[in-house]
Amino acid sequence: MDFSFLTVLHVFVLLAVSLRIFSRRSSHGTALAWLLLIVLIPAVGVLVYLLIGERRLGKTWMQRAIALQPQVLSWARRIPAEHVVPPGTLTTGAESISRLATGSVGLPLMGGHRLQLLADSEASMRALIVDIDAARTSVHLEFYIWSAGGFVDDLIAALVRAAQRGIPCSALMDSLGSRPFFRSEAFARLRNAGVSIVEVLPVNPLRALFVRLDLRDHRKIAVIDRRIAYTGSMNIADPHFFKQDAGVGEWVDAMVRIEGPAAWVLEAVSLSLTALQTGANFAPPPPPRLATTGDSHVQIFPSGPQATTRHIEQLLLAAIYAAKREIVLTTPYFVPGETLLTALRSAALRGVRVILIVPEKVDSVLVRYASNAYNDDLLAVGITILHFHGGLLHTKSMVVDEEITIFGTVNLDLRSFELNFEVSLIAYDAAFSAATRALQRQYESRSQPLQLVHWRARPKWRRWLENAVQVMSPLL
C-alpha cells in the first residue's frame, strides 16, 4: 500500500513539474536538461527545479521592471541629438549591429568619445583611484564582487576621501558576489564615511522560496562626474589576494576607460538597477554639457533576466554573421547555445578566421567539462582554440575584423545570456579595436593551441563525461 502510494505520488510530482516546464517557453536544451534531471534523480531534480528552474525575480521586482521599461525607453529617446550618430554613417555590417542594438535596448549610437584600454587590473585600479581623487561632483560604482585587501584598500581610502570632501558617492554590490565584504572593516569604513550602498538581489533562505537566488548583478561599472566611466571584466578585487586557493592562478582582466556622453548613459543604466532594487524613481540628472574629447562611436548595451529575449546573444550573433575576415574572442567560460555554436562554425566555413582564447584552468570543474564538449565541433571546421596558461583569463572581448569590438562583462555562456545583469560596450572604432586585438595577441603569446588529432586521442571516458555534462549545461 505504501509502495503504491509513493509510486502514485512520484508519478504525480513528475507530471506536475513536467507540465510546469512545458507551460513556460524555454530553449529546447534547457527544457530537455530539466526533464532529464527530474527523471533520473526525481527528488533532487524537483527540489533544484523549484529553487532555480525559472527566472523568478519576485513579484515586486517584476512589477517594478514592467513599470520601469517605458521610463527607460522614454529617457533614451530624449538623449540630446548632438550626441546621437546616425547608424548609416557606419559600414554595412556595423550598421546592422548598431540598429539591432538600438532596437533591442533603445540606446542609440553615440559619438564624441575617447577610449583607453587598460590591459590589467593594476593599471585599471590605479587609473580609477586617480579619477576618484579628482572627482568634483559624483562617484558611482556598481560591481559584482567587492573583496578587501591589496589595492582594493587603496580604492576604499579614495572613496572615503571623496565622501569626506562632500562628493556624493554611491555603490551597488551584489549580495552573493560580495557576501564576505559586507562583514569587513572596509565595508564599515564606507558606511561610516557616508557612501550610499545598495545591496543588490539580497540572498537569504526565505527569499529562496519566492526568488531564484542565482540571478545575479554581474555588471562592472564606474562613473565619475558623469563624464568618465569604466567597464570591463575586473571586479573590485586584487588578483594577488583574490581566490588564491582556487588552483587557477591569478585572474587576468582588462577594462576600458571612457570619456564622453556614454559615461552618463552607463550611470543611467546603473541607476535603473538601483530603482529596481530599492523602488526609487528612475530619475537620472539631465545630461551634463561636455566638451568633445574624441571621435569614437560607441553604444552601451545592458542586458538582464527581466527581459524575455536573449538580447545579448542576438547581438553576438549579428556581429559574428557580419564578420568578413576575422573574429577573435576571449572568455573565461565557454558554454554556448546551439545558435552561437552554429554561427561560429558557419563563420569558419565561409572563410572567416575564428580564434577562441580560453583559460587552461577555470574555477568550475563542471564548466570545464561542458566547455570541452564543444572542442571537436570547433576544431573540425578550422577554428583555432588557444588555452591561456598565465592564470584565469577573465577578459570578455570580441573583435570583429579589427573594426568592431564588444567589450564588457558578458561570458559566452547561458548564465550571462539569461540569468545575469550584464553590460557591454560596443565600440565602432578601428583604433580601440586594434588596441584590443593587440591585447588579445599578448594572450595568444601565452597560450597553447589545441590540436584536433591530439584532442581526439583523449580517453573515451573523458569524452563520455564531457558530453554528459554538456547535456546538462543549460543548468550550470
C-alpha positions in Angstrom: 0.0 0.0 0.0 2.8 2.4 1.0 4.7 1.5 -2.2 1.7 2.1 -4.4 1.0 5.4 -2.7 4.7 6.5 -3.1 4.6 5.4 -6.8 1.5 7.4 -7.5 2.9 10.4 -5.7 6.2 10.0 -7.6 4.3 10.0 -11.0 2.1 12.9 -9.9 5.0 15.1 -9.0 6.9 14.2 -12.2 3.9 15.1 -14.3 3.2 18.3 -12.4 6.7 19.6 -12.7 6.9 18.4 -16.4 3.7 20.3 -17.1 5.2 23.4 -15.4 8.2 23.1 -17.6 6.1 22.8 -20.7 3.9 25.7 -19.7 6.8 28.1 -19.9 8.6 28.7 -23.2 12.3 27.9 -22.9 15.0 26.7 -25.2 14.9 23.1 -26.3 18.2 22.3 -24.5 17.1 23.9 -21.2 13.8 22.0 -21.1 15.4 18.7 -22.0 18.1 19.1 -19.4 15.5 19.8 -16.6 13.3 16.8 -17.7 16.4 14.5 -17.8 17.4 15.6 -14.3 13.9 15.2 -12.9 13.5 11.7 -14.4 17.0 10.5 -13.3 17.1 12.0 -9.8 13.4 12.8 -9.0 13.6 14.2 -5.5 16.8 16.2 -6.1 15.6 17.3 -9.6 12.3 18.6 -8.4 13.8 20.4 -5.5 16.5 22.0 -7.7 13.9 23.0 -10.3 11.8 24.7 -7.6 14.8 26.6 -6.5 16.5 27.7 -9.7 14.4 26.3 -12.6 12.7 29.5 -13.5 13.9 33.1 -13.8 11.9 34.3 -10.8 13.0 37.8 -9.8 10.0 38.0 -7.5 6.6 39.7 -7.9 7.8 43.1 -6.6 10.9 43.2 -8.9 8.9 42.2 -12.0 6.2 44.8 -11.3 9.0 47.4 -11.0 10.6 46.1 -14.1 7.4 46.3 -16.1 6.8 49.9 -14.9 10.5 50.9 -15.4 10.9 49.7 -19.0 8.8 52.5 -20.7 10.5 55.1 -18.4 14.0 54.0 -19.6 13.0 53.9 -23.2 11.4 57.4 -22.9 14.6 58.6 -21.3 16.7 57.1 -24.1 14.6 58.8 -26.7 15.3 62.2 -25.1 19.1 61.8 -25.4 20.2 65.1 -26.9 20.5 64.9 -30.7 24.1 66.4 -30.7 25.3 63.2 -29.1 23.5 60.8 -31.4 25.1 59.5 -34.6 23.0 58.1 -37.5 23.8 54.3 -38.0 24.0 55.0 -41.7 27.4 56.6 -41.2 28.9 53.1 -40.3 29.9 50.3 -42.7 27.1 48.0 -43.7 27.9 45.3 -41.2 28.4 47.7 -38.3 25.2 49.5 -39.2 23.2 46.2 -38.9 24.8 45.6 -35.5 24.0 49.2 -34.3 20.4 49.0 -35.5 19.9 45.7 -33.7 21.4 47.1 -30.5 19.1 50.2 -30.6 16.1 48.1 -31.4 16.8 45.7 -28.6 17.5 48.1 -25.7 16.7 51.5 -27.0 20.1 53.1 -26.6 21.4 54.9 -29.7 24.8 55.1 -31.3 26.7 58.0 -29.8 29.8 59.9 -30.8 32.4 62.1 -29.2 34.3 59.6 -27.1 37.9 58.9 -26.1 38.5 55.2 -25.3 41.5 53.9 -23.4 42.2 50.2 -23.0 43.6 49.3 -19.6 45.3 46.0 -20.0 45.4 44.7 -16.5 43.8 45.1 -13.0 46.7 47.1 -11.6 46.5 49.8 -14.3 42.7 49.8 -14.2 42.5 50.3 -10.4 45.2 52.9 -10.3 43.5 54.9 -13.0 40.2 54.6 -11.3 41.7 55.8 -8.0 43.2 58.9 -9.7 39.8 59.8 -11.2 38.0 59.3 -7.9 40.6 61.6 -6.2 39.9 64.2 -8.9 36.1 63.9 -8.7 34.2 67.1 -8.3 30.5 66.2 -8.5 29.8 62.5 -8.1 31.2 59.0 -7.9 29.0 56.0 -8.7 30.2 52.3 -8.7 28.5 49.0 -9.5 30.5 45.8 -9.3 29.6 42.1 -8.8 32.5 41.3 -6.4 34.0 43.5 -3.7 36.8 41.9 -1.9 39.0 43.7 0.6 42.8 43.5 0.5 45.7 44.8 -1.7 44.9 47.7 -3.9 41.2 47.5 -3.0 42.1 49.0 0.3 43.5 52.0 -1.7 40.2 52.3 -3.6 38.3 52.3 -0.3 40.5 55.0 1.0 39.9 57.1 -2.2 36.1 56.7 -1.8 36.3 57.7 1.9 38.4 60.8 0.9 35.9 61.7 -1.8 32.9 61.3 0.6 34.7 63.4 3.3 35.2 66.3 0.9 31.5 66.3 0.2 31.3 64.4 -3.1 28.2 62.2 -3.3 29.4 58.6 -3.5 27.3 55.5 -4.2 28.0 51.9 -4.7 26.0 48.8 -5.8 27.2 45.5 -4.6 25.8 42.1 -5.5 24.6 40.3 -2.4 26.1 36.9 -3.3 29.3 38.0 -5.1 30.2 40.5 -2.3 28.9 38.5 0.6 32.2 38.4 2.7 32.8 42.1 2.0 29.6 43.1 3.9 31.2 41.8 7.1 34.5 43.5 6.5 36.1 46.5 8.1 36.3 48.1 4.6 32.5 48.0 4.3 32.1 49.6 7.7 34.5 52.4 6.6 32.5 53.2 3.5 29.2 53.3 5.5 30.7 55.5 8.2 32.1 57.9 5.6 28.6 58.3 4.1 28.9 56.3 1.0 25.5 55.2 -0.1 25.5 51.4 -0.6 22.8 49.3 -2.2 22.9 45.5 -1.7 21.5 44.1 -5.0 19.4 40.9 -5.0 19.7 40.0 -1.3 20.3 36.4 -0.5 18.6 34.7 2.4 16.8 31.4 2.9 13.3 32.9 3.0 13.8 34.7 -0.4 14.7 31.3 -1.9 11.1 30.3 -1.6 10.0 33.1 -3.9 13.1 34.3 -5.9 15.7 32.4 -7.8 18.9 33.1 -5.9 21.4 32.6 -8.7 20.1 35.6 -10.7 23.0 38.0 -10.1 24.2 41.5 -10.8 27.4 40.7 -12.8 28.0 44.2 -14.1 31.2 46.2 -13.6 30.6 50.0 -13.9 32.3 53.1 -12.5 31.2 56.6 -13.3 33.0 59.7 -12.1 31.5 63.2 -12.5 29.2 61.7 -15.2 31.9 62.3 -17.8 34.4 59.5 -17.2 33.3 55.8 -17.0 34.9 52.4 -16.7 33.6 48.9 -17.7 35.1 45.6 -18.4 35.8 42.3 -16.6 37.5 43.5 -13.5 35.8 43.1 -10.1 36.8 45.2 -7.1 39.4 42.5 -6.1 43.1 42.4 -6.2 44.2 39.3 -8.1 47.3 39.0 -5.8 44.9 38.2 -3.0 41.6 37.0 -4.5 40.8 33.3 -4.6 44.4 32.3 -4.2 43.4 28.8 -3.1 41.3 28.1 -6.2 44.3 26.5 -8.1 43.7 28.5 -11.3 46.3 31.2 -10.8 45.6 34.9 -10.7 42.7 36.4 -12.5 43.6 38.3 -15.7 41.3 41.2 -16.5 41.0 44.4 -18.6 38.9 47.5 -18.5 38.1 50.4 -20.8 38.2 54.0 -19.6 35.6 56.1 -21.5 35.4 59.8 -21.7 32.3 61.3 -23.2 28.5 61.0 -23.1 28.5 57.2 -22.8 29.6 57.9 -19.2 26.2 59.3 -18.1 24.4 56.6 -20.1 26.3 54.0 -18.1 25.3 55.8 -15.0 21.6 55.7 -16.1 21.9 52.0 -16.7 23.2 51.5 -13.2 20.5 53.8 -11.7 17.8 51.7 -13.4 19.0 48.8 -11.4 19.0 50.9 -8.3 15.4 51.7 -9.0 14.6 48.0 -9.4 16.2 47.1 -6.1 15.0 50.0 -4.0 11.8 51.1 -5.6 13.1 54.6 -6.0 12.1 56.7 -9.0 14.2 56.3 -12.1 15.3 60.0 -12.5 18.8 60.4 -13.9 20.1 64.0 -13.7 20.0 65.9 -17.0 22.9 65.2 -19.3 25.9 67.4 -18.5 27.5 69.7 -21.0 30.7 68.0 -22.0 33.5 69.2 -24.3 34.2 66.7 -27.1 37.1 64.6 -26.1 37.4 62.2 -29.1 35.8 60.8 -32.2 34.9 57.2 -31.2 31.4 56.0 -31.8 30.0 53.7 -29.1 26.8 52.1 -27.9 26.0 50.9 -24.4 24.2 47.6 -24.3 22.7 46.4 -21.0 21.0 43.0 -20.5 19.3 41.2 -17.7 17.0 38.4 -16.6 14.0 40.7 -16.6 13.9 40.5 -20.4 12.1 37.7 -22.2 14.6 37.7 -25.1 18.3 36.9 -25.0 19.3 40.3 -26.4 23.0 39.9 -25.8 23.1 36.6 -27.6 21.3 38.2 -30.6 23.9 41.0 -30.6 26.8 38.5 -30.6 25.2 36.5 -33.4 24.8 39.7 -35.5 28.4 40.5 -35.0 29.6 37.0 -36.0 27.4 37.0 -39.1 28.7 40.4 -40.1 32.4 39.3 -40.0 34.3 39.1 -43.2 37.9 38.4 -42.2 38.4 37.6 -38.6 36.7 37.0 -35.2 38.7 36.8 -32.0 37.1 36.0 -28.7 38.3 35.8 -25.2 36.1 34.4 -22.4 36.7 32.6 -19.1 33.6 30.4 -19.6 32.6 29.0 -23.0 29.4 27.1 -22.8 27.4 28.4 -25.8 23.9 27.5 -27.0 23.5 25.8 -30.3 22.8 29.1 -32.1 26.1 30.6 -31.1 28.0 27.4 -31.9 26.4 27.2 -35.3 27.2 30.9 -36.0 30.9 30.4 -35.2 31.1 27.2 -37.3 29.4 29.0 -40.1 31.8 31.8 -40.0 34.8 29.5 -40.2 33.2 27.6 -43.1 32.8 30.7 -45.1 36.5 31.6 -44.7 36.5 33.8 -41.6 39.4 33.2 -39.3 38.0 32.4 -35.9 40.2 32.3 -32.8 38.8 31.4 -29.3 41.1 32.1 -26.3 40.1 30.5 -23.0 41.9 29.8 -19.8 43.6 26.4 -19.4 42.1 26.2 -15.9 38.8 27.6 -14.7 37.3 27.6 -11.2 34.4 25.2 -12.1 35.0 21.6 -12.9 31.6 21.1 -14.5 32.0 24.2 -16.7 35.4 22.9 -17.8 33.9 19.6 -18.9 30.9 21.2 -20.6 33.2 23.6 -22.4 35.5 20.8 -23.6 32.5 19.0 -25.2 32.4 21.7 -27.9 36.1 21.5 -28.9 35.7 18.8 -31.5 32.9 20.7 -33.4 35.0 23.9 -33.4 38.4 22.3 -34.3 36.8 20.2 -37.1 35.9 23.4 -39.1 39.3 25.1 -38.6 38.5 27.3 -35.6 41.6 27.9 -33.5 41.3 27.2 -29.8 44.0 28.6 -27.5 44.5 27.6 -23.9 45.8 30.5 -21.9 48.5 29.5 -19.4 49.0 32.7 -17.5 46.2 32.4 -15.0 42.4 32.6 -15.2 41.9 34.7 -18.3 38.8 36.7 -17.3 38.7 39.3 -20.0 35.5 39.2 -22.1 36.1 40.6 -25.6 35.1 40.1 -29.2 37.0 41.9 -32.0 35.5 41.6 -35.5 37.7 42.5 -38.5 39.7 44.8 -36.2 36.8 47.3 -36.7 34.2 46.5 -34.1 34.8 45.5 -30.5 32.3 44.1 -28.0 33.8 44.5 -24.6 32.4 44.2 -21.1 31.0 41.7 -18.6 29.4 39.0 -20.7 30.7 35.5 -20.7 29.9 33.2 -23.6 27.5 31.0 -21.6 23.8 30.8 -21.0 24.2 32.3 -17.5 25.3 35.6 -19.0 22.7 35.4 -21.7 19.8 34.6 -19.5 20.4 34.9 -15.8 22.7 37.8 -15.0 22.5 41.6 -15.2 25.3 42.4 -17.7 26.6 45.4 -19.7 28.7 45.6 -22.8 30.4 48.4 -24.7 30.1 48.2 -28.5 33.0 50.2 -30.0 32.8 51.0 -33.7 36.4 52.3 -33.6 39.4 50.9 -35.5 41.9 52.3 -33.0 40.3 50.8 -30.0 39.7 47.5 -31.9 43.4 47.5 -32.8 44.4 48.0 -29.2 42.1 45.3 -28.0 43.4 43.0 -30.8 47.0 43.7 -29.6 46.0 42.7 -26.1 44.5 39.5 -27.5 47.8 38.8 -29.3 49.5 39.1 -25.9 47.2 36.5 -24.6 47.9 34.3 -27.7 51.6 34.5 -26.9 50.9 33.0 -23.5 48.7 30.3 -24.8 49.0 26.8 -26.3 46.9 25.8 -29.4 44.7 22.8 -29.1 45.3 20.3 -31.9 42.4 18.2 -33.3 44.4 15.0 -33.6 45.6 15.2 -30.0 42.2 16.2 -28.8 40.5 13.2 -30.4 43.1 10.9 -28.8 41.8 11.6 -25.3 40.3 8.7 -23.3 36.8 7.7 -24.1 35.6 8.1 -20.5 36.5 11.8 -20.7 34.5 12.2 -23.9 31.5 10.5 -22.4 31.8 12.6 -19.2 32.2 15.8 -21.3 29.1 15.0 -23.4 27.1 14.1 -20.3 27.9 17.3 -18.6 27.3 19.3 -21.8 23.7 17.9 -22.0 23.2 19.5 -18.5 25.0 22.7 -19.4 21.8 24.8 -19.6 21.6 24.2 -15.8 25.1 25.3 -15.0 
